[in-house]
């Protein structure tokens, strides 16, 4: 269900790529990389304004978000806003010695940072290895995660590595879980996306032009 919408360009169709998720993913990544620095900055500002108005974002006290890479829409202006509201901010870290799983490590200005194997800044893994500095995903109130594509039914496409799907697979079972909101540029909207069995459903998707409540 679409509950916020502004005028935007028509979405891409998977049929244009003969049903190839790989080709569609490549095109969507190209689109976001071609945005100018000004377009990215303005999109980030619009996105953050929309997110700040959501009740589930305003009441969250244990939050995870990401630092942008490869043209991803940037939620980092929310870090200071969350901290001023006395929320603890966490960043994803590639879990050492474990294939395609994530830790969520508490982040502040003194957190030691490194670039992971994908060139993405993250808290230094040895720093995050201390249990007191990280939270299990089920203990978070809110996770803001990056998307490659999305549609108006709330279906989404990730980077293809399966990091979030593996880490958040527990959300399919009863028990405590965070709210999951996927983030993307409006130019990453697709007419329709097929749902894969391993895709973890999201609670909402936010772009610089709309909020899709799933």
N, C-alpha and C positions, 0 to 999 in steps of 0.2 A: 504494500500500500504506500503510495506516494503522498507525503503530507506537507512537503515544502517544495516549491518549484519556481524557477524563473525561466525566462526565455533563453534557449540555448540551441546550439546546432543539433541537427538530427544525429542520432546515435549510429555507430557502425553496425553492420549486419554480419553475423558469422557466415552467412551464405556467400558473402563476397569472397571469403577465403576457403570455399568448398568444405566448410566444416572443420578446417584445420585449426585447433587451439594453438598450436605452435606458431603458425603464421599470424594469427590474430594477436597473440601475445607480443610478437615482434613489432607489429604495427602500432599497438597501444604504447609500448615502451618508446618507440620512435616519436610518437606524437607528444608525449610528455617531455622528452628530452629537447624537442624543438621549441618549447616555450621559452620566451626571453626571460632574463632575470626579473624584469619588471612584472611580466605576466605571472611568474611564479610567486613573487612577493605579494602581489595583489590577490592572487588566488588563496594564498596562505591566510591573509588577513580576513577574507570573506569566510573561509572555512572556520577559522577560530571564532569569529563572531557567532556563527551558527552553533558551534559546539557549546560555547559558553551559555547559550540560552536553553540547553537541554537539561531537564531536571536530574537525569542520571549522571550527567557530567558535573553539575554543580554540587551534588551531594557526595560524590566519590571522595574518599580519603586515602585510598591505596590504589595508585594509578600506574599503568604502564603505557608508554608511548615509544616512538622510534625517532631516530635522527634520519633525515631524508638522504636518499642515495639514488642515482640513476634517474633524476628528474622527478622523484616522488613528491607529492604535495607535502608541505612542511608544517607539522604540528608543534615544532619546538617553541614558538612564542607562548604556548600554553604552560611551559614549564614554570616560569616565574609566577604566572597567574595561579597555578595550583599551589605552589609553595606559599604564596601570600595567604591562601585559604587554609594553610596548615595541612595540606595533603602531601603525602610522601610520593615522590615520582620515581619510577623504576624504568630502566632501559633493558631491552632484550640483549642477551649475550649468548653466542654460540657455545653450547655446553661442551666442555672439553671431554675427549674420549667417548663421545656419544654421538652417533650419526643423526643429524637433522633434528636435534632437540634444543630447546631454549631454556636458559635461566632468565629470571627477571631480577635485576640488581638495583638496589637503591642508588639514586644519582643525586649529587649536589656539586657545587662548584669545585670542591677539592677532590672529587673522584678521579683516580688515575685512569686515563683513557688510552686506548690503542686502536689501530685499524685491524679489523679481522681479515680473514682470507678473501673476502669480497670487497675490501676497501672501505667498509662501513665502520665509523667510530663506535666503540662500545667500551664499557668499563673493563679494565684489565682483568682477564679471567682469574688470576691468582687472588686478586682483590675480591672478586665476586664469589670465590670458593668458600669464603667464610659464611656460614649459615646466617649469622646475624645481619649480613648485608644484603640478603636476598629473600624473596618470598616465593613460595610455590604458587603456581598460576591460580589455583582454586581459592587462594586467600586474597587475591586482588579484588577490588570493587569494579574496576573498569580497565579494559585493554583497548587501546587505539592502535589498529594494525594497518599496514600499507596494503593496497590492492593494485593489481595491474588492470583489471577491468571489472565492471559491474553492470547490472541491468535494473530496470524499475521494479522487478519482483524481488529484489534483494539478493539475487545470485551473484557470486563473485568469482574472480579469477586471480590467483596468486602468482608468485614468480615461478612456481613449478618445483621448488625444492622441498616442499612439504613441512617446513619447520613449524609453522603455526598449526597446521592440521594435526601433526603428531603431538605437539605439546598440549593442544586444547581438545584432544579427542575425548577426555574425561567429561566434557560438557554435555555429551550425549546421554550421560547416565544421571540418575538422581543424585542430589547433593549440592553443596555450595559451589557457586560458579560466579565468575565476573560477567559483567555486561561486555559484549563484544561489539565494537563499532569499527567498521572498515572505512578507510579514508582514500580518496582518489581525486584527481582533477576531473572536471566535467567532461573534458575531451576523451576520457577513458570510458565513457558510458557506451554500452553495447545494446543493440535492440533486444537480444535475448542471449542467455548463456546456458549451456547444458549443465546439469548438476552431476558431479562425479560422486561416487559412493563415499569417498574419503573426505569430501568437502565439509568442514565444520560450519554449521549455519551461524549467521551473524544476527544480532539483535537489531542493528541498523547500519546503514551506509551513509556517509556524509561526503559531499563534494563541495566545491566552492559555489555551486548553484542550487543544491537541494539536499534534503534529508530523506532517505528512504527508510521507513520503519518496516521491518520484515515480519 
